[in-house]
């Protein structure tokens, strides 16, 4: 179990290098409450917030924040997902990733993205 967690951390850290690709555009939407949540030390929380500020300055990265007081009628929380292109959506799970390739399911994630980023 511990080795699985370590492998997942290494993989996620390696994935950070993708943010430097000049040919890609990265759009992130976060809910405000995640910026306030700090289940670990205050120092680690501050480091994470500083990291977000550094990443946000990259020309290929855009970060949107859904305010805590935003009207949420009819909008339900969703899992973290990445829309790679019109043929692949990946959903991050605790144990790994789910690859979504069915066009109708990809359309569902694209629709949810539009709803969340308005």
N, C-alpha and C positions, 0 to 999 in steps of 0.2 A: 504494500500500500504506500509506504513512504517513498519507495523508488518511483512509483507511478506519479506521485505528486511532484517529485523532483524533475522527472521527465517532462511533465506538463509545464512546469515553470520555465525550464530551459527552452521548450518549444515556443512558449509565449514571448520570451525575451528575444529569441531569434526572429520572431515575427515583427518585432519592433523595427528591424532594419528595412522593412518594406515601406515604412513611412518616408524614407529618403528617395524612393523611386521618382524621378522627374516625370515619368510618363503616366503616373497614376494620380487620381484625386481621391482624397479620403474625407468623408463626411461623417461626423459623429453627432448623435443626439443623446444628451444625458438629462436625467431628471435632477432638479436642483438638490433634492434631499441626499443624493449620493455624494455631493460635495461636502456635506455636513457630517456624514457618517464616518466615524473613525474607530473601528473595532480594535485597532492596535494602538501603538503609542502616538502621542501628539506629534513627536518628531517625524515619524513615518508619514503621518497624515500631511504634515507640512511639505515633506519631500514629494509626495504624490501630487499635491496642488501645484508646486513649483514645476514639476514635470509637465503637467497639463498646460501650464502657461508657456513653457518652452516649445512643446509640440504645436500649440496653437499658432505660434509665430511662423511656422513653416508655410511656404506659399502653396503647398499641395494639400494642406489640412484645414478643415473648417469644423469648428465645434459649436454646436448649438445647445442651449440650456433651456429645458422646459421649466418655467417658474413654478414654484410650489403652489402658488395660488391660481394657476391657470385653470380655466374651466375644463373639467375632465368628464363631463357627462357623455356616456357612450364610448369612451376610450378606455380600454382595459390594458393593464400591464402586459408586456410581452417579453419573451426571452431575448438574449443578445443574439443578433444575427448580422451577417455580412453578405451584401449583394455583390458578388464578384462581377457578374455580367448577366446577360439575358438567359444564360444557360446554367448558372450555379449560384445557389445561396447556401452558405454554411451557417449552422446554428451551433453555438457554443454550449456544450453541456458540461457538467461536472467531470464526467469520465472521458470526454473527448469531443468530437465534432460529428454532427449529422450533416450529410451532403444532400441538399434538395435539388433535384434535377427535372422534376415534372413541371412542364410549362404552367399548368393551372396553379400549382403550389408556389412557384416562383412569382406568379402574378399576385398571389395573396401577400407575400412579403413586400413586393413593390408597392402595393396598395397601403399596407401598414406603414411603410416608410414615408409615403406621401402624407398620410394622416398625422404621423408623429412630428414631421418636420415643418408643418404649417405654423 
